[in-house]
């Protein structure tokens, strides 16, 4: 179903909701900025999202429904699994003899309609709705899961026999006489752990923290880089939950005094999920952290990761080279590995042999030979890389350059005709060069091998519901002290984000607006980057052992946007907020 723009414009002009002058100006602006007419009118406050969606529904001849305040039976809501509902903005809300009525934002999404039709075996009746309606209905899944969890706790914890941890010895006294293995297989414990994990996946968590306290067990989820309290469980559940997780990840049940690391995976209806488990003895018992890795996460592109403009072109130029090194830099959790995997996905064609050595393997990729390091048996990054060079690779990915030996081998691999991708722990792109020198790599070898360095951080994205404002002169002056606003404005104009005549005081910025779907006004994360291309001038500076600041100064003159400038670019694009960029860059 195609929405005819002429019909929409006619409806707008006859509706009385927007005056004709505003419609004409919005049409002109939409063509200049390559945005949709609806997004222009809504961003300027001329039209609400509900009114815009209603007009689209009228033009398509599809009923418009609002789910706000609508009672949706849980058995109807659960006909569409939450991940599918959330990813496709579709809600099942009414079942009748005529079929299943579903509210959606995109009634053109025929594959998902066909999938749901096959799954439920009913005729699907699409209805258009607003994103506010969808958000309110999606929150019902969370309430349902939370209610289920509370029911399990109420019904089952009385059956869990108390186990007392001795904080000094790390041993536990099971007053029920059960072994650790029997505790782990108790049905209530199994239900609690399963619910903890399913809840975390549905919330989009990256980590689960299970922390023993004096008289309780606190569970926290890391979502979009921030830790949130999820729930507090009775202290009696702690030994059983830890034992259950140890059983799943093949760890030693009777070892409580030393840290342990393990893995396990599950496959649900929509994806394969791998879990990396770490246990650590603390005063009140063992703390457990579970990292959640979506193994078959696909569909990443450099653009979706936040790359744009000149930085994107620099990366593509680096990837076209048949030898040399592409490095990604940043602290732990800054998205470096995801950037590398995205580049590998682009480079992964039938005519090349790609091999990796990683710790751990975070995503499994078809037609790529991935090796997991095992330091306890001598399979380190350096040894793994040394062996890879005998495997006739064209492209090599080394999970991390963390010592001189690995750095030297990576440099030699790139000198002998291989394209090497890797990560390095530095705070900026320019800082990667002195870091390699510190590791013992000679400057003349760096000049011959390093082609492109990407430094990055992750910032939280604003949710769809956000608050618009404009910078005052005082705010502009304050921001101008930490950012070159002219560079950012030029980039915004080049990429047609703002009109060529725009000035900073005319550009709308946004701040978070707490809502049902995201209590703090943020949803998801995106990267801010700086991409340094090793030019002839920078090569000369490396040979002179120039400092990080000197290299960065020249790189900026040659067109490199710094991370903070890239962040303000995203702020002006309506993706994130100034406060979020400053929080992340100043960390």
C-alpha positions as CSV (number, residue, x, y, z in Angstrom):
1,X,0.0,0.0,0.0
2,X,1.5,3.3,-1.1
3,X,0.6,6.6,0.5
4,X,0.2,9.2,-2.3
5,X,1.8,12.5,-1.3
6,X,-0.7,14.5,-3.3
7,X,-3.6,12.9,-1.4
8,X,-1.9,13.7,2.0
9,X,-1.2,17.3,0.9
10,X,-4.9,17.7,-0.1
11,X,-6.1,16.3,3.2
12,X,-3.7,18.6,5.1
13,X,-5.0,21.7,3.2
14,X,-8.7,20.7,3.8
15,X,-8.4,19.5,7.4
16,X,-7.9,22.9,9.0
17,X,-5.2,21.5,11.3
18,X,-2.4,23.2,9.5
19,X,-2.6,26.4,7.5
20,X,-1.7,26.3,3.8
21,X,1.4,28.5,4.2
22,X,2.9,26.1,6.8
23,X,2.1,23.2,4.5
24,X,3.9,24.9,1.5
25,X,6.9,25.8,3.6
26,X,7.1,22.2,5.0
27,X,7.0,20.7,1.5
28,X,9.9,23.0,0.5
29,X,11.9,22.1,3.6
30,X,11.2,18.4,3.1
31,X,12.7,18.5,-0.4
32,X,15.8,20.5,0.8
33,X,16.6,18.3,3.7
34,X,15.4,15.0,2.2
35,X,13.1,14.4,5.2
36,X,9.4,13.3,5.1
37,X,6.7,15.9,5.2
38,X,5.2,14.4,8.3
39,X,8.5,14.6,10.3
40,X,8.9,18.3,9.3
41,X,5.4,19.2,10.5
42,X,5.7,17.2,13.7
43,X,9.2,18.6,14.6
44,X,7.9,22.1,14.1
45,X,4.9,21.4,16.3
46,X,2.4,22.1,13.5
47,X,0.9,18.7,13.7
48,X,0.7,15.9,16.3
49,X,1.8,12.4,15.5
50,X,-1.7,11.1,16.2
51,X,-3.2,13.6,13.6
52,X,-0.5,12.7,11.0
53,X,-1.1,8.9,11.4
54,X,-4.9,9.5,11.2
55,X,-4.4,11.3,7.9
56,X,-2.3,8.4,6.6
57,X,-4.9,6.0,7.7
58,X,-7.7,8.0,5.9
59,X,-5.6,8.1,2.7
60,X,-5.1,4.4,2.8
61,X,-8.7,3.6,3.8
62,X,-7.5,1.8,7.0
63,X,-9.1,2.4,10.4
64,X,-7.1,4.4,12.9
65,X,-7.1,3.1,16.5
66,X,-5.8,4.4,19.8
67,X,-4.7,1.7,22.4
68,X,-4.4,4.3,25.2
69,X,-6.5,3.0,28.1
70,X,-7.5,0.0,26.1
71,X,-7.8,-3.3,28.1
72,X,-5.9,-5.9,26.1
73,X,-6.3,-9.5,27.4
74,X,-2.9,-11.0,28.0
75,X,-3.7,-14.1,26.0
76,X,-4.4,-11.9,23.0
77,X,-1.3,-9.7,23.6
78,X,0.9,-12.8,23.8
79,X,-0.2,-14.1,20.4
80,X,2.6,-11.9,19.1
81,X,5.9,-12.6,20.9
82,X,7.4,-9.5,22.5
83,X,10.6,-9.3,20.4
84,X,8.5,-9.3,17.2
85,X,6.0,-6.8,18.6
86,X,8.9,-4.5,19.8
87,X,11.0,-4.7,16.6
88,X,8.1,-4.2,14.2
89,X,5.9,-1.9,16.3
90,X,2.9,-4.2,16.1
91,X,0.4,-5.2,18.8
92,X,-2.4,-7.8,18.8
93,X,-5.3,-6.2,20.7
94,X,-8.6,-7.8,19.8
95,X,-9.6,-11.3,18.7
96,X,-13.0,-12.0,17.2
97,X,-14.7,-14.3,14.7
98,X,-13.6,-11.9,11.9
99,X,-9.9,-12.4,12.8
100,X,-7.1,-10.9,14.8
101,X,-7.0,-7.0,14.9
102,X,-3.4,-5.7,15.1
103,X,-2.4,-2.1,15.6
104,X,0.8,-1.1,13.7
105,X,2.8,1.9,12.6
106,X,3.8,0.5,9.2
107,X,0.8,-1.2,7.5
108,X,3.2,-1.9,4.6
109,X,5.1,-4.5,6.6
110,X,3.7,-7.4,4.8
111,X,6.3,-10.0,5.8
112,X,5.5,-9.6,9.5
113,X,1.7,-9.7,8.8
114,X,2.2,-12.9,6.9
115,X,4.4,-14.4,9.7
116,X,1.8,-13.6,12.3
117,X,-1.0,-15.0,10.1
118,X,0.9,-18.3,9.8
119,X,1.7,-18.4,13.5
120,X,-1.8,-17.8,14.9
121,X,-3.8,-19.3,12.0
122,X,-6.2,-16.3,11.9
123,X,-7.1,-13.7,9.4
124,X,-5.1,-10.5,10.2
125,X,-6.9,-7.2,10.3
126,X,-4.3,-4.3,10.2
127,X,-5.1,-1.0,11.9
128,X,-3.0,2.1,12.0
129,X,-2.0,3.6,15.4
130,X,0.4,6.1,17.0
131,X,3.8,5.4,18.5
132,X,2.4,6.5,21.9
133,X,-0.2,3.7,21.7
134,X,2.4,1.2,20.7
135,X,4.7,2.2,23.6
136,X,1.8,1.9,26.1
137,X,0.9,-1.5,24.8
138,X,4.5,-2.7,24.8
139,X,4.8,-1.8,28.5
140,X,2.1,-4.4,29.1
141,X,4.6,-7.2,28.2
142,X,7.0,-5.9,30.9
143,X,4.1,-5.8,33.5
144,X,3.1,-9.3,32.5
145,X,6.7,-10.6,32.9
146,X,7.1,-8.8,36.2
147,X,3.8,-10.1,37.5
148,X,4.9,-13.7,36.5
149,X,8.2,-13.2,38.3
150,X,6.5,-12.0,41.5
151,X,4.1,-15.0,41.4
152,X,7.1,-17.3,41.2
153,X,8.7,-15.7,44.1
154,X,5.5,-15.7,46.2
155,X,4.7,-19.3,45.4
156,X,8.1,-20.9,45.3
157,X,10.5,-19.2,47.8
158,X,8.8,-20.9,50.7
159,X,9.8,-24.2,49.2
160,X,13.4,-23.1,48.9
161,X,15.2,-24.5,51.9
162,X,17.4,-21.9,53.6
163,X,21.1,-22.1,52.9
164,X,23.4,-20.0,55.1
165,X,26.6,-18.6,53.5
166,X,29.6,-18.3,55.8
167,X,31.2,-15.1,54.5
168,X,34.6,-15.8,56.0
169,X,35.2,-19.2,54.7
170,X,33.1,-18.9,51.5
171,X,31.4,-22.2,52.3
172,X,27.7,-22.7,52.6
173,X,25.7,-24.7,55.1
174,X,22.6,-26.2,53.5
175,X,20.1,-26.8,56.3
176,X,18.0,-28.9,54.0
177,X,20.8,-31.4,53.5
178,X,20.7,-30.9,49.7
179,X,23.8,-31.0,47.6
180,X,24.8,-28.0,45.4
181,X,23.7,-29.9,42.3
182,X,20.3,-30.7,43.9
183,X,19.8,-27.0,44.8
184,X,20.6,-26.0,41.2
185,X,17.9,-28.5,39.9
186,X,15.2,-27.3,42.3
187,X,12.2,-26.4,40.1
188,X,11.7,-23.0,41.8
189,X,15.3,-22.0,41.3
190,X,15.2,-23.1,37.6
191,X,12.1,-20.9,37.2
192,X,13.7,-17.9,38.9
193,X,16.9,-18.1,36.8
194,X,14.9,-18.6,33.5
195,X,12.7,-15.6,34.3
196,X,15.8,-13.4,35.2
197,X,17.3,-14.2,31.9
198,X,14.2,-13.9,29.7
199,X,13.4,-10.6,31.5
200,X,16.9,-9.3,30.8
201,X,16.7,-10.3,27.1
202,X,13.3,-8.6,26.7
203,X,14.6,-5.4,28.2
204,X,17.6,-5.3,25.8
205,X,20.1,-5.7,28.7
206,X,23.8,-6.2,28.0
207,X,24.7,-7.5,31.5
208,X,22.9,-9.1,34.5
209,X,24.5,-8.3,37.9
210,X,23.5,-10.7,40.8
211,X,24.9,-9.2,44.0
212,X,24.7,-10.8,47.4
213,X,24.0,-8.4,50.3
214,X,23.7,-9.0,54.1
215,X,20.0,-9.8,54.0
216,X,19.0,-9.8,50.3
217,X,20.1,-10.6,46.8
218,X,20.1,-7.6,44.4
219,X,19.6,-8.0,40.7
220,X,20.7,-5.2,38.4
221,X,20.5,-4.9,34.6
222,X,22.8,-2.8,32.4
223,X,20.7,-1.2,29.7
224,X,22.2,1.2,27.1
225,X,25.3,1.4,29.2
226,X,23.6,2.4,32.5
227,X,22.9,0.1,35.5
228,X,19.4,-0.1,36.8
229,X,18.0,-2.0,39.8
230,X,15.7,-4.7,38.5
231,X,14.6,-6.5,41.6
232,X,15.5,-7.6,45.1
233,X,15.2,-11.3,45.9
234,X,15.2,-13.1,49.3
235,X,18.7,-14.0,50.6
236,X,17.7,-17.7,50.7
237,X,17.6,-17.8,46.9
238,X,21.3,-16.8,46.5
239,X,23.1,-20.2,46.8
240,X,20.6,-21.9,44.5
241,X,20.7,-19.2,41.9
242,X,24.5,-19.2,41.8
243,X,24.6,-23.0,41.7
244,X,22.1,-23.0,38.8
245,X,24.1,-20.5,36.8
246,X,27.3,-22.6,37.5
247,X,25.6,-25.7,36.2
248,X,24.5,-23.9,33.0
249,X,28.0,-22.6,32.4
250,X,29.9,-25.8,33.4
251,X,31.7,-24.2,36.3
252,X,32.8,-26.1,39.5
253,X,30.0,-26.1,42.0
254,X,32.2,-26.6,45.1
255,X,34.7,-23.8,44.2
256,X,33.6,-20.7,46.1
257,X,36.9,-19.2,47.1
258,X,38.3,-18.4,43.6
259,X,36.8,-16.5,40.6
260,X,35.5,-18.6,37.7
261,X,34.6,-17.9,34.1
262,X,32.2,-19.9,31.9
263,X,29.8,-19.7,29.0
264,X,26.4,-21.1,27.9
265,X,23.9,-20.4,25.2
266,X,20.2,-20.6,24.5
267,X,18.1,-20.5,21.3
268,X,14.6,-18.9,21.5
269,X,12.0,-18.3,18.8
270,X,13.8,-15.3,17.3
271,X,17.5,-15.5,18.1
272,X,20.5,-17.4,19.5
273,X,21.9,-15.8,22.6
274,X,25.2,-16.6,24.2
275,X,26.0,-15.8,27.9
276,X,29.4,-15.1,29.3
277,X,29.5,-15.8,33.1
278,X,31.9,-14.5,35.7
279,X,31.7,-15.3,39.4
280,X,33.7,-13.5,42.1
281,X,33.8,-14.2,45.9
282,X,32.6,-11.3,48.0
283,X,32.1,-10.9,51.8
284,X,28.4,-11.9,51.6
285,X,28.7,-14.6,49.0
286,X,29.5,-15.0,45.3
287,X,28.7,-12.1,43.0
288,X,27.7,-13.2,39.5
289,X,27.8,-11.2,36.3
290,X,26.3,-12.5,33.1
291,X,27.2,-10.8,29.8
292,X,24.5,-11.2,27.1
293,X,25.7,-11.6,23.6
294,X,23.3,-11.9,20.7
295,X,25.3,-14.3,18.5
296,X,23.3,-13.9,15.2
297,X,22.9,-10.1,15.5
298,X,22.9,-9.0,11.9
299,X,22.0,-6.0,9.8
300,X,24.7,-3.7,11.2
301,X,26.0,-1.1,8.7
302,X,28.7,1.5,9.3
303,X,25.9,4.2,8.9
304,X,23.7,2.6,11.5
305,X,26.7,2.6,13.9
306,X,26.9,6.4,13.6
307,X,29.5,6.8,10.8
308,X,28.8,9.5,8.3
309,X,30.4,12.0,5.9
310,X,34.2,12.2,5.5
311,X,34.8,9.8,8.4
312,X,32.8,7.1,6.6
313,X,34.7,7.7,3.3
314,X,38.0,7.4,5.2
315,X,37.0,4.0,6.6
316,X,35.9,2.8,3.1
317,X,39.2,3.9,1.7
318,X,41.1,2.0,4.4
319,X,39.0,-1.1,3.8
320,X,39.8,-1.1,0.1
321,X,43.5,-1.5,0.7
322,X,44.9,-5.0,0.4
323,X,47.4,-4.6,3.2
324,X,48.1,-2.4,6.2
325,X,46.3,-2.0,9.6
326,X,42.9,-0.6,10.6
327,X,42.7,0.1,14.3
328,X,39.7,0.9,16.5
329,X,40.5,2.6,19.8
330,X,38.5,3.2,22.9
331,X,37.9,2.0,26.5
332,X,36.1,-1.3,27.3
333,X,32.4,-1.2,26.3
334,X,32.8,1.5,23.6
335,X,31.6,-0.7,20.7
336,X,35.1,-1.3,19.1
337,X,34.4,-5.0,18.5
338,X,31.0,-4.3,16.9
339,X,32.7,-1.8,14.5
340,X,35.3,-4.5,13.6
341,X,32.6,-7.1,13.0
342,X,30.7,-4.7,10.8
343,X,33.8,-4.0,8.7
344,X,34.4,-7.8,8.4
345,X,30.9,-8.3,7.3
346,X,31.4,-5.8,4.4
347,X,34.8,-7.4,3.5
348,X,33.4,-11.0,3.7
349,X,33.2,-12.0,0.1
350,X,33.8,-15.4,-1.5
351,X,37.2,-14.4,-2.9
352,X,38.9,-13.7,0.4
353,X,40.0,-15.9,3.4
354,X,39.3,-14.1,6.7
355,X,40.6,-15.5,10.0
356,X,40.3,-14.1,13.5
357,X,41.8,-14.7,16.9
358,X,39.5,-13.3,19.7
359,X,38.8,-13.3,23.4
360,X,35.9,-14.0,23.5
361,X,34.2,-14.7,20.2
362,X,31.2,-12.3,20.6
363,X,29.4,-12.9,17.3
364,X,29.6,-15.9,15.1
365,X,29.9,-15.1,11.4
366,X,29.5,-17.4,8.4
367,X,32.5,-18.1,6.2
368,X,34.9,-16.5,8.8
369,X,37.4,-18.7,10.6
370,X,37.2,-17.6,14.3
371,X,39.6,-18.8,17.0
372,X,39.1,-18.3,20.7
373,X,42.2,-17.7,22.8
374,X,43.0,-19.9,25.8
375,X,45.8,-18.5,27.8
376,X,45.8,-21.4,30.3
377,X,47.0,-23.8,27.5
378,X,49.3,-21.3,25.8
379,X,46.9,-20.1,23.0
380,X,47.4,-16.4,23.4
381,X,46.8,-13.6,20.9
382,X,50.5,-13.7,19.8
383,X,50.6,-17.5,19.4
384,X,47.2,-17.6,17.6
385,X,48.3,-14.8,15.3
386,X,51.6,-16.6,14.5
387,X,49.6,-19.7,13.5
388,X,47.1,-17.7,11.5
389,X,49.9,-16.5,9.2
390,X,50.5,-20.1,8.1
391,X,46.8,-20.5,7.2
392,X,47.0,-18.4,4.0
393,X,44.7,-15.6,5.2
394,X,43.9,-12.4,3.2
395,X,42.4,-10.5,6.1
396,X,43.2,-11.0,9.8
397,X,41.2,-9.7,12.8
398,X,43.1,-9.7,16.1
399,X,40.7,-9.1,19.0
400,X,43.1,-6.8,20.9
401,X,46.7,-5.6,20.7
402,X,47.6,-5.6,24.3
403,X,51.4,-6.3,24.4
404,X,54.5,-5.7,22.4
405,X,54.7,-9.3,21.0
406,X,51.1,-9.1,19.5
407,X,51.8,-5.6,18.2
408,X,55.0,-6.7,16.5
409,X,53.3,-9.8,14.9
410,X,50.4,-7.7,13.7
411,X,52.7,-5.2,12.1
412,X,54.7,-8.0,10.4
413,X,51.5,-9.5,9.1
414,X,50.4,-6.3,7.5
415,X,53.9,-5.8,6.0
416,X,53.7,-9.2,4.3
417,X,50.6,-8.5,2.4
418,X,47.7,-8.9,4.8
419,X,45.0,-6.5,5.9
420,X,44.9,-6.5,9.7
421,X,42.0,-5.3,11.8
422,X,42.4,-4.9,15.5
423,X,41.5,-2.9,18.7
424,X,43.8,-0.9,21.0
425,X,43.0,0.7,24.4
426,X,43.6,4.5,23.9
427,X,41.4,7.5,24.5
428,X,41.8,9.1,21.1
429,X,42.7,8.2,17.5
430,X,45.9,10.1,17.6
431,X,46.8,8.4,20.9
432,X,47.0,5.0,19.2
433,X,50.4,6.0,17.6
434,X,52.4,6.8,20.7
435,X,50.8,3.7,22.4
436,X,52.2,1.4,19.7
437,X,55.6,3.1,20.1
438,X,55.4,2.4,23.9
439,X,54.8,-1.3,23.0
440,X,58.1,-1.3,21.2
441,X,57.0,-0.9,17.6
442,X,59.5,1.2,15.6
443,X,58.0,4.4,14.2
444,X,59.1,3.6,10.6
445,X,57.1,0.3,10.8
446,X,54.0,2.2,12.1
447,X,54.4,4.6,9.1
448,X,54.5,1.6,6.7
449,X,51.5,-0.2,8.1
450,X,48.9,1.8,10.0
451,X,46.4,3.3,7.5
452,X,43.4,4.3,9.5
453,X,42.6,4.7,13.2
454,X,39.0,4.9,14.5
455,X,38.4,6.1,18.1
456,X,34.9,5.9,19.5
457,X,32.5,6.0,22.5
458,X,28.8,5.1,22.8
459,X,26.2,7.6,23.6
460,X,22.5,7.0,24.4
461,X,20.0,7.9,21.8
462,X,17.0,10.0,22.6
463,X,13.7,8.1,22.4
464,X,11.1,9.2,19.8
465,X,9.4,11.4,22.4
466,X,11.7,14.3,23.1
467,X,11.7,17.9,24.0
468,X,12.8,20.6,21.5
469,X,14.7,23.8,22.5
470,X,17.1,26.4,20.9
471,X,20.5,27.4,22.2
472,X,20.7,30.8,23.8
473,X,23.8,33.1,23.2
474,X,25.2,32.2,26.6
475,X,24.8,28.5,25.9
476,X,26.4,28.9,22.5
477,X,29.4,30.7,23.9
478,X,29.8,28.0,26.6
479,X,29.6,25.2,24.0
480,X,32.0,27.1,21.7
481,X,34.7,26.8,24.3
482,X,34.8,23.0,24.1
483,X,33.8,22.5,20.5
484,X,34.6,24.1,17.2
485,X,31.0,25.0,16.3
486,X,32.0,26.2,12.8
487,X,33.4,22.8,11.8
488,X,30.2,21.1,13.0
489,X,28.0,23.5,11.2
490,X,29.9,23.1,8.0
491,X,29.6,19.3,8.3
492,X,25.8,19.6,8.9
493,X,25.4,21.8,5.8
494,X,27.6,19.4,3.6
495,X,25.5,16.4,4.6
496,X,22.2,18.4,4.1
497,X,21.1,18.0,7.7
498,X,20.4,21.7,7.9
499,X,19.8,24.3,5.2
500,X,22.8,26.1,3.7
501,X,21.7,29.4,5.3
502,X,21.3,28.0,8.8
503,X,23.0,29.4,11.9
504,X,23.3,27.8,15.3
505,X,20.5,29.9,16.8
506,X,18.1,28.5,14.1
507,X,18.9,24.8,14.7
508,X,16.5,23.0,17.0
509,X,18.2,20.7,19.6
510,X,16.5,18.1,21.7
511,X,16.6,16.9,25.3
512,X,15.2,13.7,26.9
513,X,11.5,13.6,27.8
514,X,10.7,10.7,30.2
515,X,7.9,8.5,28.9
516,X,6.3,5.1,29.4
517,X,8.7,3.3,27.1
518,X,11.9,4.9,28.5
519,X,11.7,6.4,32.0
520,X,14.9,8.5,31.4
521,X,14.0,9.6,27.8
522,X,16.7,7.5,26.1
523,X,16.4,4.3,24.1
524,X,19.4,2.5,22.4
525,X,22.9,3.7,21.8
526,X,25.0,4.9,18.8
527,X,28.6,5.7,18.3
528,X,30.5,9.0,18.2
529,X,33.8,8.7,16.4
530,X,36.9,10.3,15.2
531,X,38.7,8.8,12.2
532,X,42.3,9.5,11.6
533,X,43.8,8.8,8.2
534,X,47.6,8.5,8.2
535,X,48.5,11.1,5.6
536,X,52.0,12.0,4.4
537,X,52.2,14.8,6.9
538,X,51.2,12.6,9.8
539,X,53.8,10.0,8.7
540,X,56.5,12.6,8.9
541,X,55.3,13.5,12.4
542,X,55.3,9.9,13.5
543,X,59.0,9.6,12.4
544,X,59.8,12.6,14.5
545,X,58.1,11.0,17.5
546,X,55.5,13.8,17.8
547,X,53.1,13.8,20.7
548,X,49.4,12.8,20.7
549,X,48.4,16.5,20.8
550,X,50.6,17.5,17.9
551,X,49.3,14.6,15.7
552,X,45.7,15.5,16.6
553,X,46.2,19.1,15.7
554,X,47.5,18.3,12.2
555,X,44.7,15.6,11.8
556,X,42.1,18.3,12.6
557,X,43.6,20.7,10.0
558,X,43.3,17.8,7.5
559,X,39.5,17.5,8.2
560,X,39.2,15.1,11.1
561,X,36.2,15.8,13.3
562,X,36.9,15.0,17.0
563,X,34.6,12.7,19.0
564,X,33.0,15.7,20.8
565,X,32.4,17.5,17.5
566,X,30.9,14.3,16.1
567,X,28.7,14.1,19.2
568,X,27.4,17.7,18.7
569,X,26.8,16.8,15.1
570,X,24.4,14.0,16.3
571,X,22.9,16.5,18.8
572,X,22.0,18.9,16.0
573,X,20.7,15.9,14.0
574,X,18.2,15.2,16.8
575,X,19.8,11.8,17.7
576,X,21.1,12.5,21.2
577,X,21.5,15.3,23.8
578,X,24.3,17.7,24.6
579,X,24.4,16.5,28.2
580,X,24.8,12.9,27.1
581,X,27.7,13.7,24.7
582,X,29.5,15.8,27.4
583,X,28.9,13.0,30.0
584,X,30.5,10.3,27.8
585,X,33.4,12.3,26.4
586,X,34.4,13.7,29.8
587,X,34.4,10.2,31.4
